[in-house]
């Protein structure tokens, strides 16, 4: 497949985070005092969805409107580097300012958004005709209600996948949309359903699919995953167990992945499963230091996304690596020790071919997919990256961890990775070797048992 173009159309917001710590209350009221350390601005709404879609390696065009005010100028700066077709908004820029204390949002202040509803201009409509897929990111500012825009979206929905992320104050999706992706509260509100949990999601999705005349409704349910409802039935996609403090942007990540995968020709079940997995990774990268993380097996892009998010929050990135052919207590101790040194742990895992070159034709005993899955099942591992080279230097150059950890009975100066890690100011740590524990020794013991006839393989 050649270069494809995902168009994200919708309302752009300006998100501002005031980041600091809280150690006391106001003397005149029981309100926390935020000692601000830093401030971060980013594009929210459709702007965030477009940014996140771009991390998946596709060409992205953002179609939106931006106000000619001071906040709009900041928003334009936040969109720098992203191909944007922006009309003029006659209403003020919507700004959402969050107060973040020790990684946790404690309050939000909203302002702006006053004025007439925005309209799409000819350039914006023309950009939609160049799309291989479209994501409508509706944040209730009125753009999705523009009649000319809706007419073009209706025509495009018959030709390319259109994914619609709705808003309670937004317009209904146009007929023929491939997937609408509300969260559970939104779906129940749209459908007027009172039931809770999975039953509420099921009833709401079935009603919305018929009422809106769309191909599918996907209800996101946070930690419970997502429910996909189509004409052929329902499918529940469970989510990895992630204890999240701040889930801001998770819905945008979900919608962007669904749209991207549909554009790549994947079916809805695949697209939804991938969206659940990557949304969990996004949330896991955003949780506070003291919260435990559930492991996520993912591609290099997701590991880099995790590392970038942790580093942006001032956290420490830890990495370790190896073959991990047969997991044993020595591995577990090293991994736990490594995770305790920082805010996330990425495991760099030798591929099957890499292990074979290092340890011989009979290895690995366990394939790379299973090894990665077993590692990810440990609560001290945040991401797994598989590499094909003999050593991890290439993937280390991409991740640039603050700390590189190896288990063994040698010193850091004897490790071939040490000069590379130290070149960017990183630290190399060696954890004590657990005597008598090694994958090779376990493999040799198993081989000797079979050869001596103490056990007979059954072939099952």
The 8 nearest C-alpha neighbors of each residue, nearest first, counted from 0:
[[1, 2, 3, 263, 264, 262, 57, 4],
 [2, 0, 3, 4, 57, 263, 58, 131],
 [3, 1, 4, 0, 58, 57, 131, 56],
 [4, 2, 131, 58, 1, 57, 5, 262],
 [3, 5, 58, 131, 130, 59, 6, 57],
 [4, 6, 59, 132, 130, 133, 131, 58],
 [7, 5, 60, 133, 130, 59, 61, 8],
 [8, 6, 134, 61, 133, 49, 135, 62],
 [9, 7, 62, 135, 63, 61, 136, 6],
 [8, 10, 136, 137, 45, 63, 135, 142],
 [9, 11, 45, 138, 137, 63, 44, 140],
 [12, 10, 44, 45, 46, 43, 9, 63],
 [13, 11, 43, 93, 44, 42, 94, 14],
 [12, 14, 94, 42, 43, 74, 41, 93],
 [15, 13, 95, 41, 43, 40, 42, 94],
 [14, 16, 40, 96, 39, 95, 97, 13],
 [17, 15, 97, 39, 38, 96, 18, 98],
 [16, 18, 38, 98, 99, 97, 37, 35],
 [19, 17, 99, 37, 35, 36, 38, 16],
 [18, 20, 35, 36, 100, 34, 33, 99],
 [19, 21, 100, 34, 101, 33, 22, 35],
 [20, 22, 33, 32, 23, 100, 34, 31],
 [21, 23, 20, 32, 24, 31, 33, 34],
 [24, 22, 32, 21, 31, 25, 33, 30],
 [25, 23, 31, 30, 32, 29, 26, 22],
 [24, 26, 28, 27, 30, 32, 31, 29],
 [27, 25, 28, 24, 29, 30, 23, 32],
 [26, 28, 25, 29, 30, 24, 31, 32],
 [27, 29, 25, 30, 26, 24, 31, 32],
 [30, 28, 24, 25, 31, 27, 26, 32],
 [29, 31, 24, 28, 25, 32, 27, 26],
 [32, 30, 24, 25, 23, 33, 21, 29],
 [31, 33, 24, 21, 23, 25, 34, 30],
 [34, 32, 21, 20, 35, 19, 31, 100],
 [33, 35, 19, 20, 21, 32, 36, 22],
 [34, 36, 19, 18, 33, 37, 17, 20],
 [37, 35, 19, 18, 34, 38, 20, 17],
 [36, 38, 18, 35, 17, 19, 39, 16],
 [37, 39, 17, 16, 18, 40, 15, 36],
 [38, 40, 16, 15, 17, 41, 37, 18],
 [41, 39, 15, 14, 16, 38, 13, 42],
 [42, 40, 14, 77, 13, 43, 15, 39],
 [41, 43, 46, 13, 47, 77, 14, 12],
 [42, 44, 47, 12, 46, 14, 13, 11],
 [43, 45, 11, 46, 47, 12, 10, 138],
 [44, 46, 48, 11, 136, 9, 10, 47],
 [47, 45, 42, 49, 43, 11, 44, 48],
 [46, 48, 43, 50, 49, 44, 42, 45],
 [49, 47, 251, 45, 51, 46, 50, 255],
 [48, 50, 52, 46, 47, 51, 7, 45],
 [51, 49, 47, 53, 52, 48, 46, 54],
 [50, 52, 48, 53, 54, 49, 252, 47],
 [53, 51, 49, 255, 54, 50, 55, 48],
 [52, 54, 50, 55, 51, 56, 57, 59],
 [55, 53, 51, 52, 56, 50, 300, 57],
 [56, 54, 53, 52, 57, 51, 300, 259],
 [55, 57, 54, 53, 58, 52, 59, 300],
 [58, 56, 53, 55, 59, 3, 4, 5],
 [57, 59, 4, 3, 5, 53, 60, 56],
 [58, 60, 5, 4, 6, 53, 57, 49],
 [59, 61, 6, 82, 83, 7, 5, 62],
 [60, 62, 83, 7, 6, 8, 84, 49],
 [63, 61, 8, 84, 85, 123, 83, 7],
 [62, 64, 85, 9, 8, 10, 86, 61],
 [63, 65, 86, 85, 88, 87, 66, 10],
 [66, 64, 88, 87, 71, 85, 86, 67],
 [65, 67, 88, 71, 68, 92, 91, 87],
 [68, 66, 71, 65, 72, 69, 87, 88],
 [67, 69, 71, 66, 70, 72, 91, 92],
 [70, 68, 72, 71, 73, 67, 66, 92],
 [71, 69, 73, 72, 68, 92, 74, 13],
 [70, 72, 74, 68, 66, 69, 73, 67],
 [71, 73, 69, 75, 70, 74, 68, 76],
 [74, 72, 70, 76, 71, 75, 77, 69],
 [73, 75, 71, 77, 72, 76, 13, 42],
 [74, 76, 78, 72, 77, 73, 71, 79],
 [77, 75, 73, 79, 78, 74, 72, 71],
 [76, 78, 74, 75, 41, 79, 42, 73],
 [79, 77, 75, 76, 81, 80, 74, 42],
 [78, 80, 76, 77, 81, 75, 82, 83],
 [81, 79, 78, 82, 77, 83, 76, 50],
 [80, 82, 79, 78, 83, 60, 50, 61],
 [83, 81, 60, 61, 80, 59, 84, 79],
 [84, 82, 61, 60, 85, 81, 62, 63],
 [85, 83, 62, 123, 61, 63, 86, 82],
 [86, 84, 64, 63, 62, 83, 65, 87],
 [87, 85, 64, 120, 63, 65, 88, 119],
 [86, 88, 64, 65, 66, 89, 85, 67],
 [87, 89, 66, 65, 64, 90, 117, 86],
 [90, 88, 115, 114, 66, 87, 117, 91],
 [89, 91, 114, 113, 88, 115, 112, 66],
 [92, 90, 112, 111, 113, 66, 93, 114],
 [91, 93, 111, 112, 66, 71, 70, 94],
 [92, 94, 111, 112, 12, 110, 13, 91],
 [95, 93, 13, 110, 109, 14, 12, 111],
 [94, 96, 109, 14, 108, 15, 13, 97],
 [97, 95, 15, 108, 107, 16, 14, 109],
 [98, 96, 107, 16, 106, 17, 99, 15],
 [97, 99, 17, 106, 104, 105, 16, 107],
 [100, 98, 104, 18, 103, 102, 17, 105],
 [99, 101, 20, 19, 103, 102, 21, 18],
 [102, 100, 20, 103, 19, 99, 287, 21],
 [101, 103, 287, 100, 99, 104, 286, 288],
 [104, 102, 100, 99, 101, 244, 105, 245],
 [103, 105, 99, 98, 106, 100, 97, 102],
 [104, 106, 98, 99, 103, 100, 107, 97],
 [107, 105, 98, 97, 104, 108, 99, 96],
 [108, 106, 97, 96, 98, 109, 95, 105],
 [107, 109, 96, 95, 97, 110, 106, 94],
 [110, 108, 95, 94, 96, 107, 111, 93],
 [109, 111, 94, 93, 95, 108, 112, 92],
 [112, 110, 93, 91, 92, 113, 94, 109],
 [111, 113, 93, 91, 92, 90, 114, 110],
 [114, 112, 90, 91, 111, 115, 92, 93],
 [113, 115, 90, 89, 91, 112, 116, 117],
 [116, 114, 90, 89, 117, 113, 88, 141],
 [115, 117, 141, 114, 142, 118, 140, 90],
 [118, 116, 142, 88, 141, 115, 89, 119],
 [119, 117, 145, 142, 120, 116, 88, 86],
 [118, 120, 123, 148, 86, 124, 121, 117],
 [119, 121, 123, 122, 86, 118, 124, 87],
 [122, 120, 124, 123, 125, 119, 126, 86],
 [123, 121, 125, 124, 120, 126, 84, 86],
 [122, 124, 126, 120, 121, 125, 119, 62],
 [125, 123, 121, 127, 126, 122, 120, 148],
 [124, 126, 122, 128, 127, 123, 121, 129],
 [127, 125, 123, 129, 128, 124, 122, 130],
 [126, 128, 124, 129, 130, 125, 6, 123],
 [127, 129, 125, 126, 130, 124, 155, 151],
 [130, 128, 126, 127, 131, 125, 4, 6],
 [131, 129, 132, 127, 4, 128, 6, 5],
 [130, 132, 4, 159, 5, 3, 262, 129],
 [133, 131, 160, 5, 130, 159, 262, 161],
 [134, 132, 161, 6, 5, 7, 162, 130],
 [133, 135, 7, 162, 161, 163, 136, 258],
 [136, 134, 163, 8, 9, 164, 7, 137],
 [137, 135, 9, 45, 164, 8, 134, 138],
 [136, 138, 9, 165, 166, 139, 10, 135],
 [139, 137, 166, 10, 140, 44, 136, 169],
 [138, 140, 169, 168, 141, 166, 137, 167],
 [139, 141, 138, 142, 10, 116, 169, 112],
 [142, 140, 116, 144, 143, 139, 117, 169],
 [141, 143, 117, 144, 145, 118, 140, 9],
 [144, 142, 141, 145, 170, 137, 9, 169],
 [143, 145, 170, 142, 141, 146, 149, 169],
 [144, 146, 148, 143, 142, 147, 118, 149],
 [147, 145, 149, 148, 144, 150, 143, 118],
 [148, 146, 150, 149, 145, 151, 119, 124],
 [147, 149, 151, 145, 150, 146, 152, 119],
 [150, 148, 152, 146, 147, 151, 153, 145],
 [149, 151, 147, 153, 148, 152, 146, 154],
 [150, 152, 154, 148, 153, 149, 155, 147],
 [153, 151, 149, 155, 154, 150, 156, 148],
 [154, 152, 150, 156, 151, 155, 173, 149],
 [153, 155, 151, 152, 156, 157, 150, 158],
 [156, 154, 152, 158, 157, 153, 159, 151],
 [157, 155, 153, 158, 154, 159, 161, 176],
 [156, 158, 155, 154, 159, 175, 153, 160],
 [157, 159, 155, 156, 160, 154, 131, 132],
 [160, 158, 132, 156, 131, 155, 157, 161],
 [161, 159, 132, 177, 156, 133, 261, 262],
 [160, 162, 133, 176, 177, 156, 134, 132],
 [161, 163, 134, 178, 179, 258, 177, 135],
 [164, 162, 179, 135, 165, 134, 180, 178],
 [163, 165, 136, 180, 135, 179, 137, 181],
 [166, 164, 137, 163, 181, 169, 167, 136],
 [165, 167, 169, 168, 138, 139, 137, 164],
 [168, 166, 169, 185, 165, 139, 189, 188],
 [169, 167, 139, 166, 170, 138, 140, 141],
 [170, 168, 139, 166, 167, 137, 141, 165],
 [169, 171, 144, 143, 172, 168, 141, 165],
 [170, 172, 173, 169, 211, 165, 144, 143],
 [173, 171, 170, 174, 163, 211, 176, 165],
 [172, 174, 153, 176, 171, 175, 149, 152],
 [175, 173, 212, 213, 176, 211, 153, 172],
 [174, 176, 213, 156, 212, 177, 214, 157],
 [175, 177, 213, 161, 156, 178, 174, 214],
 [178, 176, 214, 161, 160, 162, 215, 213],
 [179, 177, 215, 162, 216, 176, 214, 180],
 [178, 180, 163, 216, 162, 164, 217, 181],
 [179, 181, 217, 164, 218, 216, 163, 178],
 [182, 180, 218, 186, 185, 165, 164, 179],
 [181, 183, 219, 218, 185, 184, 186, 220],
 [182, 184, 186, 185, 220, 218, 219, 200],
 [185, 183, 187, 186, 182, 188, 181, 189],
 [184, 186, 188, 182, 183, 187, 181, 189],
 [187, 185, 183, 189, 188, 184, 181, 203],
 [188, 186, 192, 190, 184, 185, 189, 203],
 [187, 189, 185, 191, 186, 190, 184, 192],
 [188, 190, 186, 187, 191, 185, 167, 207],
 [191, 189, 187, 203, 192, 188, 186, 207],
 [192, 190, 188, 187, 189, 193, 203, 186],
 [191, 193, 187, 190, 194, 203, 199, 188],
 [194, 192, 195, 191, 199, 187, 188, 190],
 [195, 193, 199, 192, 198, 196, 187, 200],
 [194, 196, 199, 198, 193, 197, 200, 192],
 [197, 195, 199, 198, 200, 194, 183, 220],
 [196, 198, 200, 199, 201, 195, 226, 220],
 [199, 197, 201, 200, 196, 202, 195, 194],
 [200, 198, 194, 195, 202, 197, 196, 201],
 [199, 201, 197, 203, 198, 202, 204, 183],
 [200, 202, 198, 204, 199, 203, 197, 205],
 [203, 201, 205, 199, 204, 200, 206, 198],
 [202, 204, 200, 206, 190, 201, 187, 205],
 [203, 205, 207, 201, 206, 216, 202, 200],
 [206, 204, 202, 208, 203, 207, 201, 209],
 [205, 207, 203, 204, 209, 208, 210, 202],
 [208, 206, 210, 204, 209, 205, 211, 203],
 [207, 209, 213, 205, 211, 206, 212, 210],
 [208, 210, 212, 207, 206, 211, 205, 213],
 [211, 209, 207, 212, 208, 206, 213, 205],
 [210, 212, 208, 213, 209, 207, 174, 172],
 [213, 211, 209, 174, 208, 210, 175, 214],
 [214, 212, 175, 176, 208, 211, 174, 215],
 [215, 213, 177, 178, 176, 175, 229, 208],
 [214, 216, 229, 178, 228, 213, 177, 208],
 [215, 217, 179, 228, 178, 204, 208, 180],
 [216, 218, 227, 180, 226, 179, 228, 219],
 [219, 217, 226, 182, 181, 225, 183, 180],
 [218, 220, 225, 182, 183, 221, 224, 217],
 [221, 219, 223, 224, 225, 183, 182, 222],
 [220, 222, 223, 224, 219, 225, 238, 182],
 [221, 223, 224, 238, 220, 240, 241, 239],
 [224, 222, 220, 221, 237, 238, 225, 219],
 [225, 223, 237, 238, 220, 236, 222, 221],
 [226, 224, 219, 236, 218, 220, 235, 227],
 [225, 227, 235, 218, 217, 234, 236, 228],
 [228, 226, 217, 234, 233, 216, 235, 225],
 [229, 227, 233, 216, 215, 232, 217, 204],
 [230, 228, 215, 231, 232, 214, 233, 227],
 [229, 231, 232, 228, 214, 215, 233, 208],
 [232, 230, 229, 233, 228, 234, 215, 227],
 [233, 231, 229, 230, 228, 234, 227, 205],
 [234, 232, 228, 227, 229, 235, 226, 231],
 [233, 235, 227, 226, 236, 228, 232, 268],
 [234, 236, 226, 225, 237, 227, 233, 224],
 [235, 237, 225, 224, 272, 226, 234, 238],
 [238, 236, 224, 223, 235, 225, 239, 275],
 [239, 237, 224, 222, 223, 275, 240, 236],
 [240, 238, 241, 279, 293, 237, 276, 295],
 [239, 241, 293, 238, 222, 242, 292, 279],
 [242, 240, 293, 292, 243, 239, 283, 279],
 [243, 241, 292, 240, 291, 290, 244, 293],
 [244, 242, 286, 245, 241, 282, 246, 283],
 [243, 245, 286, 103, 287, 246, 242, 285],
 [244, 246, 247, 243, 286, 285, 103, 104],
 [247, 245, 249, 282, 248, 243, 244, 285],
 [246, 248, 245, 249, 250, 282, 285, 251],
 [249, 247, 251, 250, 246, 252, 47, 48],
 [248, 250, 252, 251, 278, 246, 247, 253],
 [251, 249, 253, 252, 248, 254, 278, 247],
 [252, 250, 48, 248, 254, 253, 249, 255],
 [253, 251, 249, 255, 250, 254, 278, 51],
 [252, 254, 274, 250, 256, 251, 278, 255],
 [255, 253, 251, 257, 256, 252, 250, 258],
 [254, 256, 52, 252, 258, 253, 257, 48],
 [255, 257, 259, 274, 253, 258, 254, 260],
 [258, 256, 270, 254, 260, 259, 255, 274],
 [259, 257, 255, 261, 256, 260, 162, 134],
 [260, 258, 256, 262, 261, 257, 255, 263],
 [261, 259, 263, 270, 262, 257, 265, 258],
 [262, 260, 265, 264, 258, 263, 259, 257],
 [261, 263, 259, 260, 264, 132, 258, 131],
 [264, 262, 260, 261, 265, 259, 0, 3],
 [263, 265, 261, 262, 260, 266, 259, 267],
 [266, 264, 261, 260, 263, 269, 270, 267],
 [267, 265, 269, 268, 270, 261, 264, 260],
 [266, 268, 270, 269, 271, 265, 261, 257],
 [269, 267, 271, 270, 266, 272, 227, 234],
 [268, 270, 272, 267, 266, 271, 273, 265],
 [271, 269, 267, 257, 273, 260, 268, 272],
 [270, 272, 274, 268, 273, 269, 257, 267],
 [273, 271, 269, 275, 274, 270, 268, 236],
 [272, 274, 276, 270, 271, 275, 277, 269],
 [273, 275, 253, 271, 256, 277, 272, 276],
 [276, 274, 272, 278, 273, 277, 238, 271],
 [275, 277, 273, 279, 274, 278, 272, 280],
 [276, 278, 280, 274, 279, 275, 281, 273],
 [279, 277, 281, 275, 280, 276, 249, 253],
 [278, 280, 282, 276, 277, 281, 283, 275],
 [279, 281, 277, 283, 278, 282, 284, 276],
 [282, 280, 278, 284, 279, 283, 277, 285],
 [281, 283, 285, 279, 284, 280, 246, 278],
 [284, 282, 280, 285, 281, 286, 279, 292],
 [285, 283, 305, 281, 282, 308, 286, 309],
 [284, 286, 282, 283, 245, 281, 308, 287],
 [287, 285, 244, 243, 283, 284, 245, 282],
 [286, 288, 102, 289, 290, 244, 285, 103],
 [289, 287, 290, 342, 286, 102, 291, 314],
 [288, 290, 287, 291, 286, 342, 292, 102],
 [289, 291, 288, 287, 292, 286, 242, 243],
 [290, 292, 289, 242, 293, 378, 288, 241],
 [293, 291, 241, 378, 283, 294, 290, 242],
 [294, 292, 241, 378, 240, 295, 381, 239],
 [293, 295, 375, 381, 380, 378, 376, 382],
 [294, 296, 382, 375, 381, 297, 293, 280],
 [297, 295, 383, 382, 375, 372, 371, 294],
 [298, 296, 301, 295, 383, 382, 299, 302],
 [297, 299, 300, 301, 384, 302, 296, 383],
 [298, 300, 302, 301, 384, 303, 297, 385],
 [299, 301, 303, 298, 302, 304, 54, 55],
 [300, 302, 304, 303, 299, 298, 297, 305],
 [303, 301, 305, 299, 304, 300, 382, 306],
 [302, 304, 306, 300, 301, 305, 307, 299],
 [303, 305, 301, 307, 302, 306, 300, 308],
 [304, 306, 284, 302, 308, 303, 307, 301],
 [305, 307, 303, 309, 304, 308, 310, 302],
 [308, 306, 304, 310, 305, 309, 311, 303],
 [307, 309, 311, 305, 310, 306, 284, 304],
 [310, 308, 314, 306, 312, 311, 307, 284],
 [309, 311, 314, 313, 307, 312, 308, 306],
 [312, 310, 308, 313, 309, 307, 314, 306],
 [313, 311, 310, 309, 314, 308, 102, 285],
 [312, 314, 310, 311, 309, 315, 308, 342],
 [315, 313, 310, 309, 312, 342, 316, 341],
 [314, 316, 341, 342, 401, 317, 310, 313],
 [317, 315, 400, 401, 343, 341, 342, 306],
 [318, 316, 402, 344, 400, 341, 401, 403],
 [319, 317, 345, 403, 344, 346, 400, 404],
 [318, 320, 404, 346, 403, 405, 347, 345],
 [319, 321, 347, 346, 348, 318, 405, 322],
 [320, 322, 348, 323, 349, 347, 319, 346],
 [321, 323, 349, 324, 348, 354, 320, 350],
 [324, 322, 325, 326, 321, 370, 438, 348],
 [323, 325, 322, 365, 363, 438, 326, 364],
 [326, 324, 438, 323, 327, 365, 364, 441],
 [325, 327, 323, 330, 324, 438, 328, 331],
 [328, 326, 330, 329, 325, 331, 436, 437],
 [329, 327, 331, 330, 332, 436, 326, 433],
 [328, 330, 332, 433, 331, 327, 436, 333],
 [331, 329, 333, 328, 327, 332, 334, 326],
 [330, 332, 328, 334, 329, 333, 335, 327],
 [333, 331, 335, 329, 330, 334, 336, 328],
 [332, 334, 336, 330, 331, 335, 406, 337],
 [333, 335, 337, 331, 336, 332, 330, 338],
 [336, 334, 338, 332, 337, 333, 379, 331],
 [335, 337, 333, 339, 334, 338, 332, 340],
 [336, 338, 334, 335, 339, 340, 333, 404],
 [339, 337, 335, 340, 344, 336, 379, 341],
 [338, 340, 336, 337, 341, 335, 342, 379],
 [341, 339, 338, 337, 336, 317, 342, 315],
 [342, 340, 315, 339, 343, 338, 317, 316],
 [341, 343, 315, 314, 288, 316, 309, 344],
 [342, 344, 316, 341, 381, 317, 338, 345],
 [345, 343, 317, 381, 318, 380, 338, 346],
 [344, 346, 318, 382, 383, 381, 317, 347],
 [345, 347, 383, 319, 320, 318, 348, 384],
 [348, 346, 320, 384, 385, 319, 383, 345],
 [347, 349, 385, 321, 320, 322, 384, 346],
 [350, 348, 322, 386, 353, 385, 354, 321],
 [351, 349, 353, 387, 352, 386, 367, 385],
 [350, 352, 354, 353, 367, 355, 366, 363],
 [353, 351, 355, 350, 354, 356, 387, 349],
 [352, 354, 350, 356, 389, 355, 351, 387],
 [355, 353, 357, 351, 356, 352, 358, 349],
 [354, 356, 359, 352, 358, 362, 353, 357],
 [357, 355, 353, 354, 359, 358, 352, 389],
 [356, 358, 354, 355, 359, 353, 389, 352],
 [359, 357, 355, 354, 356, 362, 360, 361],
 [358, 360, 355, 361, 362, 356, 357, 354],
 [359, 361, 355, 362, 358, 356, 363, 354],
 [362, 360, 359, 363, 364, 355, 358, 354],
 [363, 361, 364, 355, 360, 359, 358, 354],
 [362, 364, 365, 324, 354, 351, 355, 366],
 [363, 365, 362, 324, 366, 361, 325, 442],
 [364, 366, 363, 324, 370, 369, 367, 325],
 [367, 365, 369, 368, 370, 351, 363, 364],
 [366, 368, 370, 369, 351, 350, 371, 365],
 [367, 369, 371, 370, 366, 372, 365, 373],
 [370, 368, 372, 371, 367, 366, 373, 365],
 [369, 371, 367, 373, 372, 368, 366, 374],
 [372, 370, 368, 374, 369, 373, 367, 375],
 [371, 373, 369, 375, 374, 370, 368, 376],
 [374, 372, 376, 370, 375, 371, 369, 377],
 [375, 373, 371, 376, 372, 377, 370, 380],
 [374, 376, 294, 372, 377, 373, 295, 296],
 [375, 377, 373, 374, 294, 372, 378, 293],
 [378, 376, 375, 379, 374, 380, 294, 373],
 [377, 379, 293, 380, 294, 292, 376, 291],
 [378, 380, 377, 338, 335, 381, 334, 344],
 [381, 379, 294, 344, 378, 377, 375, 382],
 [380, 382, 294, 344, 295, 345, 343, 292],
 [383, 381, 345, 295, 296, 302, 380, 294],
 [382, 384, 346, 296, 345, 347, 297, 371],
 [383, 385, 347, 299, 348, 346, 298, 386],
 [384, 386, 348, 350, 349, 347, 383, 387],
 [387, 385, 349, 350, 388, 348, 384, 347],
 [388, 386, 350, 353, 349, 352, 389, 385],
 [387, 389, 390, 386, 353, 391, 349, 393],
 [390, 388, 353, 387, 391, 357, 349, 356],
 [389, 391, 388, 392, 393, 349, 416, 386],
 [392, 390, 394, 393, 395, 347, 388, 386],
 [391, 393, 395, 394, 390, 396, 416, 419],
 [394, 392, 396, 395, 391, 397, 390, 388],
 [393, 395, 397, 396, 391, 392, 398, 386],
 [396, 394, 392, 398, 397, 393, 399, 391],
 [397, 395, 393, 399, 394, 398, 392, 419],
 [396, 398, 394, 395, 399, 393, 303, 392],
 [397, 399, 395, 400, 396, 303, 394, 306],
 [400, 398, 396, 395, 397, 401, 420, 423],
 [401, 399, 316, 402, 317, 398, 318, 403],
 [400, 402, 425, 316, 317, 315, 426, 399],
 [401, 403, 426, 317, 400, 425, 427, 318],
 [404, 402, 427, 318, 319, 317, 428, 426],
 [405, 403, 428, 319, 429, 427, 337, 318],
 [406, 404, 429, 319, 430, 428, 407, 403],
 [405, 407, 430, 429, 432, 333, 431, 404],
 [406, 408, 432, 409, 431, 430, 405, 429],
 [407, 409, 432, 431, 410, 406, 429, 430],
 [410, 408, 407, 413, 411, 429, 414, 412],
 [409, 411, 412, 413, 429, 408, 414, 407],
 [412, 410, 413, 414, 427, 429, 417, 428],
 [411, 413, 410, 414, 417, 415, 418, 409],
 [414, 412, 411, 410, 415, 409, 417, 416],
 [413, 415, 416, 411, 417, 412, 410, 409],
 [416, 414, 417, 413, 418, 412, 419, 390],
 [417, 415, 414, 419, 418, 392, 420, 391],
 [416, 418, 420, 419, 414, 415, 421, 427],
 [419, 417, 421, 420, 416, 422, 415, 412],
 [418, 420, 422, 417, 421, 416, 392, 423],
 [421, 419, 425, 417, 422, 418, 423, 416],
 [420, 422, 425, 424, 418, 423, 419, 417],
 [423, 421, 419, 420, 424, 418, 425, 417],
 [424, 422, 421, 425, 420, 399, 419, 401],
 [425, 423, 421, 422, 426, 420, 401, 402],
 [424, 426, 401, 421, 420, 402, 423, 400],
 [425, 427, 402, 421, 401, 403, 428, 420],
 [426, 428, 403, 402, 404, 411, 417, 425],
 [429, 427, 404, 403, 405, 411, 430, 426],
 [430, 428, 405, 406, 404, 411, 407, 431],
 [429, 431, 406, 405, 333, 407, 432, 428],
 [432, 430, 407, 406, 408, 433, 429, 333],
 [431, 433, 407, 408, 406, 434, 430, 329],
 [434, 432, 329, 436, 431, 435, 407, 328],
 [433, 435, 436, 432, 329, 437, 431, 408],
 [434, 436, 433, 437, 440, 432, 329, 441],
 [437, 435, 434, 433, 329, 327, 438, 328],
 [436, 438, 440, 439, 441, 435, 327, 329],
 [437, 439, 325, 441, 440, 442, 324, 436],
 [440, 438, 442, 437, 441, 443, 325, 324],
 [439, 441, 443, 437, 442, 438, 444, 436],
 [440, 442, 444, 438, 439, 443, 445, 437],
 [443, 441, 439, 445, 440, 444, 438, 446],
 [444, 442, 446, 440, 445, 441, 439, 447],
 [443, 445, 441, 447, 446, 442, 440, 448],
 [446, 444, 448, 442, 443, 447, 441, 449],
 [445, 447, 443, 449, 444, 448, 450, 442],
 [448, 446, 450, 444, 449, 445, 451, 443],
 [447, 449, 445, 451, 446, 450, 453, 444],
 [448, 450, 452, 446, 447, 451, 454, 453],
 [449, 451, 447, 452, 448, 446, 453, 454],
 [452, 450, 448, 449, 453, 447, 454, 446],
 [453, 451, 449, 454, 450, 455, 448, 447],
 [454, 452, 448, 451, 449, 455, 450, 447],
 [455, 453, 452, 449, 456, 448, 451, 450],
 [454, 456, 457, 452, 449, 453, 458, 450],
 [457, 455, 458, 454, 459, 449, 452, 453],
 [458, 456, 459, 455, 454, 449, 452, 453],
 [457, 459, 456, 455, 454, 449, 452, 450],
 [458, 457, 456, 455, 454, 449, 365, 364]]
